[in-house]
């Protein structure tokens, strides 16, 4: 069985009651909103990853203002649909504050648009579950950095 671990860092940037999100196109489907962030490059510190990814996806530079927490999820693929794969993602969530730059879409990357969304409107957006996980960590600020109950927690 092939094993794969992906480490990524994401920013929860809230300003004046609005959340910064990037839009991720899906082939043949409805685009989904995501937190700005992404995969850590080999040898890169996750703190640097989140700052780089936010700039790539939104045009903004951020200051990391806190570590919100860590979330992990494991998925074991079905051998009937191809190679069996054991995948785990480790996602690190930071609070971030915009310190410079200009809002603009990413060109040639994994996202195609970035925008601020009213926090009250986020539940009505087509979004990946990671947005809700990041917002829960931002709101609850668990002292141990881990969500322990609810639909956003992996079994």
N, C-alpha and C positions, 0 to 999 in steps of 0.2 A: 504494500500500500504506500502510495506517495504521500508524504507529509509536507505541509506548507504552513509557514507562519508569516503573517503580514503585520507590521507595526506601523501605525499611522497616528498623526497628531492633528487635532482640530481646535478651532477657536470659537468660543461663544462670545460674540461682540454685541453688547446691548448698549444702545445710546438713545436717550429720550423715549424710552418705551418701545423701541424698534430693534429688531434682530437682523443682523447682517447674514444673508444667505447667498449662495451661488446656485445656479441652475445647471443641472446635469442632463444632457440630452440622452434619451434612451432609443436605441434603434427600433423604429417602427412603433414606438409607444409615446406616451405622454411624458414630457420632461419632468424631472423630480427636483425639488429643492434640497440642497445639502448644506451642511455647515462648511465654511471654507476650511480647507486643510487637505491632508492626504498622506501618501506613503513616505516613510522615512527612507532616505537613500543610505546605502551601506556606509558606515562610518560617521553618519550625521547624528547630531544630538537632537532629540525630539523638540526641544525648545527652539532650535534653529529651523527645524522642519516646519513647525506651525507658522513661524514668521515668514519663511520663504513661500509657503503654499498660499497664505492669505494674500501676499503681494501678487503672486502669479494669477490667482483666481479673481481678485477684486481690484487690484491697483493700489490698495491701501497698504501703508506700513503700520504695524501695530506694536504696542508694548504689551508684553505678557504681564498681566497683573495678578495672576494666581493660578495654581494648579487646582482644577475642579475635581478630577478623579480619573479613574481608569475603568474601562469596560472591555470585557472579552467575550467572544462568541466562538463556538466550535461547530463545524459542519462536516459531517462525513457523507461523501457522495454515494450515490446509488450505482453499484457495479453493472446494473442492467442498462444504463445509459452511457456507458463508457468506462474509462479507467476509474478505479476506486481511488478516492482522494480524501485525505483527512486534512481539513483546512481550519486554522485558527487565526482569528484576527484579534489584535490587541490595540485598542484605541485609547489614546491619551487626550483628555479634554482640558484645555486651558481657558481662563477668562482673558479677554484681550480688549485693549482700548486703542482706537484709531489715533495715530499720532501724525499722520501725513499721507501724502499721495492723493490721487484723484480716482474716484469710482469709475471703473471701466470694465468691459468684459474681457475674459481671457481669450487669447487668440491661439488656436491650434492645440488646445489642451483638453482636459476632461470636462470642463464647464464652458458655457457659452454666454453667460449673463450673470450679473450680480446686482443685488438690490437690498434695500432696507424694507423690512416688513413689520407692521404693527404686531406686537406680541399677542394681542387678542385675536388677530387674523391667522396666526400660524396654524392652529388646528384645522382650518379650512383649506390649507394648501396641500397640493400633492407633494409629499415629502418622504424622504427615507426615514426609517425608525431612529437613526442616529441623531436626527434633529431633536426628537423628543427626549432621548437619553441625555444629550448635552444640556437641554433646557432644564431637565430635572436636576442634574448635577449643579447647574448654576443657581437654581432656586433653593434647593435643599442644602447644598454645601455640606454633605455628610462628612463628619470629621475623619472618617477612615477612607474617604474618597471612593466609596463603592455603594451602588444602589443595591438594596437587599430585598426589595419586594416590588411587585407591580409587573405590568406587561413588558416593560423594557429590560427586564432582567433575564439573562439566559439561564436555561436549566442547568 
